[in-house]
Amino acid sequence: MMIYDAIVGAKPGTIPNIEFPFCADDDAIRAHRGISWGYTRHNAFEDQRQVWVIPDFGYWEWYSSKIYSYADARRQILRRANNLTWAERKPQMVWRGATKFNPMRGKLVDQASGKEWSDVRDCAGGSCFVELEDHCNYQFILYTEGATYSGRMKYQQQCKSAMIMHTIHWITHSSHLLHWDGPEQNIIKVEDDWTDLEEKVQYYLNHPQEAEAVAERGYKLFAERYQTQAAISCYFRSLFDAWGAHQGYDVNLWDENGHMRGVPFESYAVARTYLGNAPHVD
C-alpha cells in the first residue's frame, strides 16, 4: 500500500517503469541471497549492501502486533506527546521486549531492572507490554535491536521523549538521521554492553534541559518530518528513480501474446480482502 500511495500521489508520467525483487524477511540476504528490496541491512557485511532498504510494513499497519493503522497510531502517540510537559513525565527509562531475540537484551534486563531510574521488563510471557502512546509517559525510551532491526523505533521517535540506544548495526531507511553528539544530537548513545547506561541516564536526569532538548530535536526531525506518510511516499519515489537509473533494461507491461504481465494492484488488494486469494494470472 505504501508503494501504491507513492505512485498514485505522484505527478503523472514521473514514475519510471521498473520491476524489482522484494524480500519480506527481516534479513533479506538470509532469505533471498541476492539483490532485493528489504527492510534492513547489516552495516558490517559486504553482501548486505545488496539490499536496497525500504520503509517497513509498519508504516501502513502491523497487524500481528495489533497496530491496525499507522496513521491512527501516529494520531494517538502525537496526542499524548503534545499533552505532556517534560516535568509531567516519569523520570525513568522504559523498555519492554522479549530477551530471547538478542543476548544484548538479556544483559540489559540484568543490569537495569529494579533500578529507580529504570522501568525495564522482559515480556516473554506477553503480559507486561506498554501501549505505544504510554511510552510517552516516560522521559526516556530505550531502543534495542532484536534478531535484526526492531520495528518499534518509528513509533517511539514520535513521543517527544529522549531516545536512548546502543550502536545501530541493522540499518533502516532513516538510520542516517540519528545523531548522538553535536548541535544536531537527537539520541543518547550508550555502549552495547550497557556499562555506561546508568551513568548516562543519571547525567540527563540531573540535566533535564539537555535531555528535553535532545527529545525536542528528535521529535521535530522524525515526528514532524521523516516519519510522516508524506515523507514515506517521497522516499519511495526517490527509490523508484534510483532503481530505474540502475535497472539497465526497459520493462514491458505486456507479454508477447498481448496479455498484461501480472494484475493491477487494486484487483489484487480487493481479491485478497474479499475473496481470501489473489486474482488468477495466466
Secondary structure, DSSP 8 states (H G I E B T S, - for coil): -HHHHHHHTS-TT-S------B--SSSHHHHH-SSEEES-EETT-GGGGGEEE---GGGT-BGGGTB--HHHHHHHHHHHHTT--TTTSEEEEEEEE-GGG-HHHHHHHHHHTT-TTEEEEE-TTS-----GGGGGGEEEEEE---SS--TTHHHHTTSSSEEEE----EE-TTGGG---SSTT--SEE--TT-TTHHHHHHHHHH-HHHHHHHHHHHIIIIIIIITSHHHHHHHHHHHHHHHHHHH-S---SB-TTS-BSS--HHHHHHHHHHTSS-----
